[in-house]
Amino acid sequence: MAPHPFDAISPGEMQLASKLIKDTYSSEKPHFVQMDRVDPPKKDMLIYLEAEKKGYKLPAIPRIVQAYYYIGVELKKALVNVSFGHVITIADTPKGTVGPILPEDMIALEDLAMEHPIVKAEIAKLQLPDNIVVRSDPWIYGTDDDNEDRFLVQFFMYLADATHSESNHYSLPLKFCPVFEALTQEFIRIDYLPSGVDSTVTATMKWEPKPIIEYHPDLNGESLRDIKPLLVSQPEGPSFEIDGSKVKWQGWEFVVAPNVREGFAIYDVSFKGRSIMYRLALSEMTVPYGDPRAPFHRKQAFDLGDCGFGTNGNHLSLGCDCLGVIKYKDCYRCNGDGEPVLMPNTVCMHEQDYGLLYKHVNYRTNGAVVARRREFVVQTIATVANYEYIVNIVFDQAGQISIQVRATGILSTTPLDDDSEVPSFATRVGPGVMAPFHQHMLSFRIDPAIDGHSNSVAYDDVLQMAPHTKENPHSVGFYSQRTFVEKSGSIAQNPWTNRAYKIVNENVINPTTKKPVAYKVALPARNMILGHPDSFTYKRAHFATEQIWVTKYRDNQLYASGEFTNQSHVDTGLKEWANGDDSVRNEDIVVWATLGFTHVPRSEDFPVMPVEIHQIDLVPYGFFEHNPALDIPQANNRFNKSVLVKDGQAGSCCSKSAL
């Protein structure tokens, strides 16, 4: 059976695309760095989806694969039709364009740095004991020079316990940083790192031993707490149905497709037969650091564009990353030869209980109605060097979609002299180690279809009524004022007016409210990017300067900072698309939501960080005529089978509560 147009790339498609590209070269060997399926044109997919829903004959939509690869030091981009087996186009990229990097290429560069004689000579100056080993973190080289177009990688160096592979090297940062050219493997220089309040650097000297703050249970010296099993059981099976990429759960229907850049995308979302969204995915994430001292000023990762969220996806495990009855999906990426590499279980899907959905007690009769909130979670976790990012798309039974980001992992640390004052932009987290302040700026691309594909964006402000007037004689009144976005651009935050963003279909009127149906985009007001507008940090991540953006839909405009972010100089995404020229009212539009959190590290974040949770909610707002969850069965213990624990009793299951 032919794959669905939204289905993830298959190993066979990847092999065919790489073969067809290789066949165009006689003596040169392509080095592939990324390959994936291209979304079909939306106009074609809308015809396909309509035919699919009505049971008509499905139109043929070719499967197109996009590949990035190097010929020598030049990055190429190819489009391949794998349905008909031919190369559509091979294009040169502008001089100096740097593509995403493969995990094995990064590891090879790490090995290169560790074995280079100049680096080994620097390490020798430390005069390390046998039980201490040097480790390095290769880092994407954030731009600081408009004239620099080489593919550079910088290596932050650390020490760890040589007797255990899981020793926490982030506890012992060193004060030098080798820089290499990635493609030619040429040694460029060693940057020496400041370790005090200013930019003063010192030469490498003999290492003075310091304790390692360990996180691994084998090393951290902690006695484990006594904790009893908490089992998530669904004895009659799950309430969801999954057929290939298609998911049905509690009135929701959608498609889940893993990919190498975004981790996964969700398509064709409907609830109770009504269209909500065409496509939803994490679009980009940048992590700029607030340490102004060279070379730390270059620390700005773009975790999707530089390397790929799916490429770095975790192999999720039962009983650890997801509990209950689980369905997994795999992701495929390419290696340097263009061959498929299986990334197993990078996406998990499951149900979970999340407290009450609604409750009311009639105080006159003491009669209660109560329903528990069941959620369906689509989750991926990516490890990008020191950090783990957990992205959950959560569907509830009342028509809400929550975009949840959980950050954990280990802080990226820098050296601190024992006698130095801690700079104002960092937190001391241990002996000789500090964690600089930084930001995580995530852009989620929301391609709405609120009861159709002609939508608008408005923002509602709650304002005081004029006091001491005929309409407001007691000066207590307030009202809501709606403003529509007419042209592509951004909306400023305003928590002082309780500003709320809405995606509205002005063509569909709710019979109850007599107003257009809508979904609210609810996210807390936060710092946007703190780099100055003159800085490369700011210019490369224009999307992170505002919380909400609106653009007119165009095919292939998927990534908030543009197609190529690795060592980019400017934002070629929203900076160009949200230009103020396109009409975006009652049009096919895209909403871009920036979920930003400024991380001022605390001592409790080290040596491994407890999960920090941030969330965007997409909430029906006048979309339904009344609460759409009134059809949820009432909660009772015959169904939920909870048990009572007696006072002072633990360690065994106690008598069952009354049914």
Steps between C-alpha positions, in 0.01 A plus 500: 500500500627847413612708799282785618641835381562599864677175592861525615780421257568128458844334488436401138419858400818619667713239323343580163552875542866460598566261210345737247707790636822294501434395140522864389868511603775308325802538727385722787343339803213681673513523877138510618404691813118495494222339302124500550160509334366833372143599584279493189353829376212592726256559217553142384472360851169674567353323196649172621368538855152590376495191276626288789222618732227442240632164382575623149786377283820650640707721271861396445745723685870433430734441793783754493822463699733790583869438562785719620851379422853626449717469194834594645426813703196608297153430638245376246123462520314241294133417448421145390168355384511153655156409364631515142870457572666813368694801627293816468776750569843542654578851618809671632459686828649848543871510584555450870173317562549238771267203521381300798750264657471126554564345844778277365665797330499685832651197675768474231585867557519438874746217438698729266524770766603260774777346286639818347860560616441864594201405715691208655785736583255734673356209698850392604546834676228393745717214635191293573500195729410162349148503642400821318414513129436788257166522322376751245165638386497603134289814464348664196702815437267797541579776253687810614648619169318588179806399299537152653356232271699192601322210672652537847448291812618598849574247774436573866728281708432329833639243742333187636564190708680256271369197688132550409354581159211700648710739708371858482759691300290819515615527862863568397523746206842586362626839383584437135287443190643360173338613174505288182369532145252214475526411131876527447573396863750785517609620844417872527606611850452454871283753680580546868204544732448761768429366848413812699274802481674651195656375176847439641644164391793297630731241352434131564672383818514193720153395609408548864273211604137578575210274595267385224130559562355177363143421393517129412366267773826304493695813589288757680517334844127533565297235683192421293156577641247225561231531234223253415389415145231723349356305209311646206274223382241484221368145534252540215756662272538865402223733388698607194519345154810533284512391138838577347546872558133570575378541856144498634430579865197640682368693199845608380643391165846594370819369339837473679814490284856497642768696313865585551480877544186563707484166683145447380216691340126459557268541202130528416369547855124482561282464809149359489503533123605866494827621355747657744843501339685405183848462649671546837872462583793647685660723238826619658674546831790727575697508825699824536728543801529823696874474578650800316864387527678359195470228385181423696319769301489249214287250694175503308364166384212446258411151606270417207676672210856425615456129563137384515262403777414164345865436422572530873182327614520266799423130479201518734459215748198336658463581867745792481406766246136395458269306735199287420394354167736650246522526122837597358604643164849486351696767317752447221794726430780460249870442562780660302461243221130574466399168654207487746571488873216375719421722801266264687215620720565873468129579538271344760123531524293415805209600723535642846276616784541867589269571789149638462350611171203666670303479826202664663325429828144623543525631856124463547494127426868414543471333160820510294593468137866421444702382202870427495727654240652244266772619264668360191869585481732502198855529634856521378821564692818633342843507661697792359844466666438598863125568491193281462185651355169319543231617258145382568195578290210427734136457394220510757133401488369856486662604173823649643849441362795574729852545369721411791878531522695344785868589535744282689856368461818676610598865499771608256766623742807724498807523725511723807812576702468407866577852617287676239177681555214342304409716200153654491405283202568160659437279803769308689387136502809335650872537568665661197184490287220739414196494271437807284150641454344406168170488315303229327290646218273250326284583200194283440346520154120480518329462162137544607184378332233623741186369327681555170813655356394866490595628843593826671700592808374746760609609844259589778589754771302535822472870584350716772183683413516874545411572866211710630302481179137415429609156381737446798370712789670288771831477308521119511445418133743352254463367148680313222625670186592296191761600241556301181841453340470625142855455368773244562708582804507460876286588801655663807450345842289690751433316827367826651188473280475121529571491126378174345578378149222333299489311171157584360283377215292807418290297256353265765278640775443314826121463552538558875736800512394647163870569443761340273643167616856510627787329678707691756881475499578523871862548606656698784671833439875446513834659407566480133859482375724724711784555253520855364355558149855563378615155616523190284301320770206728428542521122520122458184434707257774407212264580601518867444877520120465526261248648241469220548533125252470214593427139315406185533131420756403238632153430845421645503790747543268797795621708484819704868600450521373145627188329866519604587613852846352558728808516228713341548876506136607473153355546368394158165381638252722680721805450413472129153342514339719768571803289185705550403467134278191486134516596433245774135566582257231389783325318690171514744600775770364729538598866845477658512490880828567680525312829788670677651433839798677648702258711674654800662181638461404863714265704218244490541478121837329542636239442185398312204729461150415629248538220383856435162522326374764256181487298285652227129415504277504194159539660159499326352846549142522385569209265239273659146585607566362850747282689595230245594254777149443637505160331787376721382227742481605863789393721436217746709242677344203324686631197812650659560235771682713756581362847520642850812511716446475875677734742853386571485226238738492205678247286195293413176552314221566747126438504309613196284805540125470471376476146 
